[in-house]
Amino acid sequence: ELKAKRHSIIVVPTRALAVSKVRSTGYIEGTDKFKCYYFGSKYQMFENNPKSLKKYIEDQQIAYKKFVVVSDSLGKLIDKIEESGRKREEFFLLVDEIDSYQYDNTYRPNMEKVIDYYFTFPQKKRCMLSATVNEFYNPRIQDEPFINLEFDRPNSRSIRLIHTGSIFHELAQYIMFLNRECPNDKILVAYNSITGITDTINLLDEPLRPQCALYCSENSKDKPGEYYAEFSENRLQKRINFITCTYFVGVDILDQYHLISVSDVSHLYSVLSIDKFTQIAGRCRHKEGLLSETVIYSTFKKAVDYKKDEAELLGTIYRMTKWLEEDRIRIEKFFPDVAFDKGIIEKSKLRYKQYTSEPLLRRNFNGELDISYLNIDALLISIEIRQNLYIHPDALRYELEQRDHRITVIKPQFRERQPGEGQDIQDAREEINQNVEKAIDGIIEELRLCSPEERGAKADMLILERRQHEDFLRLFIRFHEYVPFESLVRVLKQKR
């Protein structure tokens, strides 16, 4: 699409990828102007200003306008193009790495707005692209023409597997093993948990810690502290490098390195599918490929009939979304104030057995209440992964061998979870927080059922019954006469 003889808008998930694509097309011959225009927040030498955008659109030397835009900035770009007098119908829209939207929308909810914009382009002037495509729950995407390209011969890889009961300790020991065996080689660890990464770094020998770098989303850059890094010239900045899911797709890494992919069942967002292993391995663009590839993983302790769970869950989601579709106008009528928005959306989280979804409701690009199909996709994918790959230590090996990969099983050093690993404390904290949140939701529901005049007295009575939530209730009593109910309880929940 970068070379196609037509005007194009190419949407990519990260700034690093956007900038690398612009650089890859090079300059217009005899000038210092790039053939493509990067549109997004400032990154390295690239930044936007209205004058440069206008000059690019009007530049006669550039026959075919090529915009490479980060997903969060697509709406702004379309507005700027149309303000310049051009129409979006003049451009072909390509959404790259579309499967990453199903995983990343849970923490980057604006990504689903790209789908909203996608359907404003004519059908013959739009497409989505991925090396690994999943099924989509969105009925409009299901109706899109689908083209599947397959290799004549499968692209098989040599993969080492380590099944462990203690992810942090196993990972730290394996990094130190590679460091001893290959002291001059770089290492890249793909692990979607900043807490897990920092706990692993703390288990490394002290001289190795300054050699570590952690690449994550800009929104989370404060969490890794001194270890936070950004890619420069598509190169790894340190000897031992860690990436979260922000860089599982898109970024091209020119170094050769040992890859360790971590699938940690402690949290569903840290569990990797076969497709994710493929995408992560594909980040290496060195002509000789990876030095080695290892997967360190854990499994669930109990085998459950997830097929039955999945069927029930699909039925529950269908009934909920059907109700939302039919009653959307009524919801808008009763909750017109944007201040109530987060309250409605927060209440649309699905709690079903051991699963908790992200909200099933969202605001679309027009500000209207809509269904979050990508969050539904994320939940269904996580359940399917759990069902197929991580209910038994041999299941992952079997699935990889079915795809013609060459597997070597390495005996773990830690079969059981180690005391004080950190995950136990984190799990306990999360369980406490979930219980507190559930209790607060119960109190709010009781207050909501009262008339506005009765709510103060009801809250005063509840203090006697719910001493552990006295601070929440006293703040409610103090402010409920002056602040709209939904706005007040939303703020108090955030501040507790």
C-alpha angles and dihedrals in degrees: 000000000000088000099036116119096242140075111277143188111199116193118203130178101237140037091230091059093044093053093045090053092050091049092047092061091055131202132319105263113271094010141082091233121113117232089227130051120225114216118190142076118318114294124172107311094344124096137144132242128166093244096055091046092051091048091051093050092048097041108121092198089067106071096179118038113221119190120188108195137179112240094246091057101047095100092051091049093051090050091051093048092051092045087058090059098259123119126230088231088070090067133071110227118215118183107198127204090014095173090063088067089066091056101035101042089080090072099020101047093172088072091080089061086069086066089052091054092042091066092052089069121082112266093245091051100055140063143163122222138197139151088224117034124193128195117273125219091205105103092211091058090046088058094054117106108261125213118188121193117196133192116247086223122028115251097239124191136195108245131182116211126206117181110196142170092213113052099180096048094042092049093047092049092048092050090052090048091054090046091055095043097042107024095170099046128096122238128209121194119194107202124149098214123083090193090050091049096049091046089051092049089052089057093055122098107276096247090057097055097077087053091063128100129184122205116196140142118304089242090063100040094112093061100068092046113189092008096063113117141166128217116258121194088349091291133130108248099209139026095254113042132181127196131189124209092283086079100035088098136030106016117107113215115199097191124093113235149152109268123213116184115193124206108187117183092196086094127020091226088063094052116102130210126216088256090055091053088053094049094046092050088049092063089080107089097174110131091236094046129220122347088221140336125219131176118204112191146162130210137219115267097225129051110224133183095253093169088068091044091049093051092049091046093051089052091050092049091048093052093046095047091044089055091047091051093050097042100039093108091049091050091050090049095053096038106038095141113095087214087072092051099096091046093056094044093046090053090054092072110121116229108190121163106301094345126094117184131203111252115303089208129067142161112257126215090280092052092251124138109258143161118273100225092173092058088051089051091051092053094047093046092051091051092048091050090049091049097049108031114025110040093088133022092239097049095082092047091051093051093048092049089050086062091053096254117150108239130201116185115214120201111245123237091212117044094167132045111270121236114260094013090147097238091086090057092045092050091049092050092049092049091051091048092049091050092049091047091050091050093049090049088054092052092048091051091052091050092045091058091057124083115255090254093054099046098086093053091044092052090049090053092047090057088070091052100038106040092160089063096044094119092056092048095046091052089049091052090049097053108022094097092056106036127058109258099242093046092048097050091045092055094043090052091053093048099045 
